[in-house]
Amino acid sequence: MVFKNLFNFYINSSIHVALAVVSMVLITLINYNIPLDFNICLFVFFGTITGYNFVKYAGIAGLHHRSLTKNLRLIQIFSLFVFFALIYMAFKLPQNILFFTLIMGIFTSLYVLPFFGKGRNLRGLAGVKILVIAFVWSGVTVVLPLINKAEIFQLDIIIELFQRFLFVFALTLPFEIRDLRFDMAKLNTVPQIFGVPKTKIIGILMILGVILLEFLKGETALENILSLIAAGVLLCILITKSKIRQSKYYSSFWVEGVPIFWLLILFGMQFMS
């Protein structure tokens, strides 16, 4: 029972998704032979938890503050401490990183707050939901760690950014398949437009595109290629097996954990080489 409660807290408090995002940051640093930057990694970790918990729980807290469950109140307290840690880490980073983070934060806010009239936000605009997620994830995991480390507009990094966008887009598809039961028809999510079977094909084609794009880079190591293929194959399997009625942790743990698996494979290959 204790383990189950801890595991649920790990998932529901967005620690798992934060580790997935940090894993992609580390993959970017490894791909470009850049030393580990703890400040960036911690900043992204705390920022991801803050952003995701704001998106998931802000509205709930406002409507049901007195009736919040014990677990949700605990997540709110945890999120508050994480937010203070995020502010502390911000003082350790240069202004251009903070400015880029602000841009990503604005998109995150637009995703949940009603800036578009009639109570609408980016999440409620037709076909936009998955694009916003892929845009923010790719920006945070590719551009943010490289701003002060490399020339952002070189071809290899532009390819990396596009690869990451496609990868995250495909990663999000099992969630959209799961949410078919709950999403309003006007959202025009990928499964709503194309149906579940074609959505799976779209996801697989995107992963294939990500792998093929790796060979267009001027420089790429064998470990990068093989780890990317391994992560891509795993994600394709998970997309293929996605259902509308999924097990509780199928997307939130297994699918969300693919970037962590990708990083571990990359670490393992580098260790053995």
C-alpha positions in Angstrom: 0.0 0.0 0.0 2.8 2.4 0.9 4.7 1.6 -2.3 1.5 2.1 -4.4 0.9 5.5 -2.7 4.5 6.6 -3.3 4.3 5.4 -7.0 1.0 7.3 -7.5 2.6 10.4 -6.0 5.6 9.9 -8.3 3.3 9.9 -11.4 0.7 12.4 -10.3 3.2 15.0 -9.0 4.9 15.0 -12.5 8.2 13.7 -11.2 8.2 11.0 -13.9 7.5 13.4 -16.8 10.2 15.8 -15.4 12.8 13.0 -15.5 11.7 12.2 -19.1 12.3 15.9 -20.1 15.6 16.0 -18.3 16.6 12.8 -20.0 16.1 14.5 -23.4 18.2 17.5 -22.2 21.0 15.1 -21.3 20.7 13.3 -24.6 21.1 16.6 -26.4 24.2 17.5 -24.3 25.7 14.0 -25.0 24.9 14.3 -28.7 27.0 17.5 -29.0 29.7 16.4 -26.6 28.9 19.1 -24.1 29.7 18.6 -20.4 26.9 18.0 -18.0 25.3 21.2 -16.7 23.7 20.5 -13.3 22.1 24.0 -13.2 20.3 23.5 -16.5 19.2 20.0 -15.6 17.8 21.1 -12.2 16.2 24.1 -13.7 14.4 22.1 -16.3 13.5 19.4 -13.7 11.9 22.0 -11.4 10.4 23.9 -14.3 8.7 20.8 -15.8 7.1 19.9 -12.5 5.9 23.5 -11.9 4.5 23.8 -15.5 2.8 20.4 -15.6 1.3 20.7 -12.2 0.0 24.2 -13.0 -1.6 22.8 -16.2 -3.1 19.8 -14.5 -4.2 21.2 -11.1 -4.7 25.0 -11.3 -8.3 24.8 -12.4 -9.1 22.0 -10.0 -7.6 23.9 -7.0 -9.6 27.0 -7.9 -12.9 25.1 -8.1 -12.6 22.6 -5.3 -10.1 24.0 -2.9 -11.9 22.9 0.3 -12.7 19.5 -1.0 -9.3 18.6 -2.3 -8.1 15.1 -1.5 -5.2 14.6 0.8 -3.0 13.5 -2.1 -3.8 16.5 -4.2 -3.1 18.9 -1.3 0.2 17.1 -0.8 1.0 17.6 -4.5 0.1 21.3 -4.1 2.5 21.7 -1.2 5.2 19.8 -3.0 4.7 22.0 -6.1 5.1 25.1 -4.0 8.5 23.9 -2.7 9.5 23.0 -6.3 8.5 26.4 -7.5 10.7 28.1 -4.9 13.6 25.7 -6.0 12.9 26.8 -9.6 13.3 30.5 -8.6 16.5 29.8 -6.7 18.0 28.0 -9.7 16.9 30.9 -12.0 19.4 33.1 -10.2 22.2 30.8 -11.3 21.4 31.0 -15.0 22.2 33.7 -17.6 19.6 36.1 -18.9 19.2 34.6 -22.4 18.3 31.2 -20.9 15.7 32.9 -18.7 14.3 34.9 -21.6 13.9 31.7 -23.6 12.3 30.0 -20.6 9.9 32.9 -20.3 8.8 32.3 -23.9 8.2 28.6 -23.2 6.4 29.6 -20.0 4.1 31.9 -21.9 3.1 29.1 -24.3 2.5 26.8 -21.2 0.3 29.5 -19.7 -1.6 30.0 -22.9 -2.2 26.3 -22.9 -4.4 26.5 -19.8 -5.5 30.1 -19.2 -8.4 31.6 -21.1 -6.6 34.2 -23.2 -8.6 33.7 -26.4 -12.1 34.9 -25.3 -15.1 32.8 -24.3 -13.0 30.9 -21.8 -10.8 29.4 -24.6 -7.1 28.5 -24.3 -4.6 26.8 -26.6 -5.7 23.4 -25.2 -9.2 24.1 -26.5 -8.3 25.3 -30.0 -8.8 22.7 -32.7 -5.7 20.7 -33.5 -3.4 22.8 -31.4 -3.0 20.8 -28.2 -0.4 18.3 -29.5 1.5 20.9 -31.4 2.0 23.1 -28.3 3.3 20.1 -26.3 5.8 19.1 -29.1 6.9 22.7 -29.6 7.6 23.3 -25.9 9.3 20.0 -25.3 11.5 20.3 -28.3 12.4 23.9 -27.4 13.2 23.1 -23.8 15.2 19.9 -24.5 17.2 21.1 -27.6 17.4 24.9 -27.7 17.6 25.6 -23.9 20.7 23.4 -23.1 22.5 24.6 -26.2 21.9 28.4 -26.1 25.3 29.2 -24.6 27.1 26.1 -25.7 26.8 26.0 -29.5 25.7 27.9 -32.6 21.9 27.2 -32.5 21.3 27.8 -36.2 23.7 25.2 -37.6 22.1 22.5 -39.7 22.7 19.6 -37.3 20.9 21.4 -34.4 18.0 22.5 -36.7 17.6 18.8 -37.7 17.9 17.8 -34.0 15.1 20.3 -33.1 12.8 18.9 -35.9 13.6 15.3 -34.8 12.7 16.1 -31.2 9.4 17.8 -32.3 8.4 14.7 -34.3 9.5 12.3 -31.5 7.5 14.2 -28.9 4.5 14.4 -31.3 4.6 10.6 -31.7 5.1 10.2 -27.9 1.9 12.1 -27.3 -0.3 10.0 -29.6 -0.9 7.2 -27.0 -2.2 9.9 -24.7 -4.5 11.2 -27.3 -5.8 7.7 -28.1 -6.5 7.3 -24.4 -8.3 10.6 -24.1 -10.7 9.9 -27.0 -13.3 9.0 -24.4 -13.0 12.4 -22.7 -11.9 14.9 -25.3 -14.6 17.1 -26.8 -15.1 16.5 -30.6 -14.3 20.1 -31.4 -10.7 19.6 -30.2 -9.9 17.8 -33.5 -7.1 15.7 -32.0 -5.2 13.3 -34.3 -7.3 10.2 -33.4 -10.5 12.2 -33.7 -9.6 13.3 -37.3 -7.9 10.1 -38.6 -9.1 7.3 -36.2 -7.0 5.1 -34.0 -5.5 2.8 -36.7 -4.3 5.7 -38.9 -3.1 7.6 -35.8 -0.8 4.6 -35.1 0.5 4.6 -38.6 1.2 8.4 -38.4 3.2 7.8 -35.2 5.3 5.0 -36.7 6.0 7.1 -39.8 7.1 10.0 -37.6 9.5 7.8 -35.7 10.8 6.5 -39.0 11.3 10.1 -40.1 13.2 10.8 -36.9 15.6 7.9 -37.5 16.2 8.8 -41.2 16.9 12.4 -40.3 19.8 11.3 -38.1 21.6 10.3 -41.2 21.4 13.8 -42.7 23.5 15.3 -39.9 27.1 16.2 -40.7 28.3 14.5 -37.5 26.7 11.8 -35.5 28.1 8.9 -33.4 27.2 5.3 -33.8 25.9 5.3 -30.2 23.6 8.1 -31.0 22.1 6.3 -34.0 21.7 2.9 -32.2 20.2 4.4 -29.0 17.8 6.5 -31.1 16.7 3.4 -33.1 16.2 1.4 -29.8 14.0 4.2 -28.4 12.2 4.6 -31.7 11.4 0.9 -31.9 10.1 0.8 -28.3 7.9 3.8 -28.9 6.5 2.3 -32.1 5.6 -0.9 -30.2 3.9 1.2 -27.5 2.0 3.2 -30.1 0.9 0.1 -31.9 -0.4 -1.5 -28.7 -2.2 1.7 -27.5 -5.9 1.4 -26.8 -8.7 3.8 -25.9 -9.2 1.8 -22.7 -5.6 1.5 -21.4 -4.3 0.3 -18.1 -3.9 3.1 -15.6 -0.1 3.5 -16.1 0.3 2.6 -19.8 0.8 6.1 -21.1 1.6 8.0 -17.9 4.5 5.6 -17.0 5.5 3.3 -19.8 5.1 5.7 -22.8 6.3 8.7 -20.8 9.3 6.7 -19.7 10.6 6.1 -23.3 13.1 9.1 -23.1 14.5 7.7 -19.8 15.0 4.4 -21.5 16.6 6.2 -24.5 19.1 7.9 -22.1 19.9 4.7 -20.3 20.6 2.9 -23.6 22.9 5.8 -24.7 24.7 5.8 -21.3 25.2 2.0 -21.6 26.6 2.1 -25.1 29.0 4.9 -24.2 30.1 3.0 -21.2 30.8 -0.1 -23.3 32.6 1.7 -26.1 
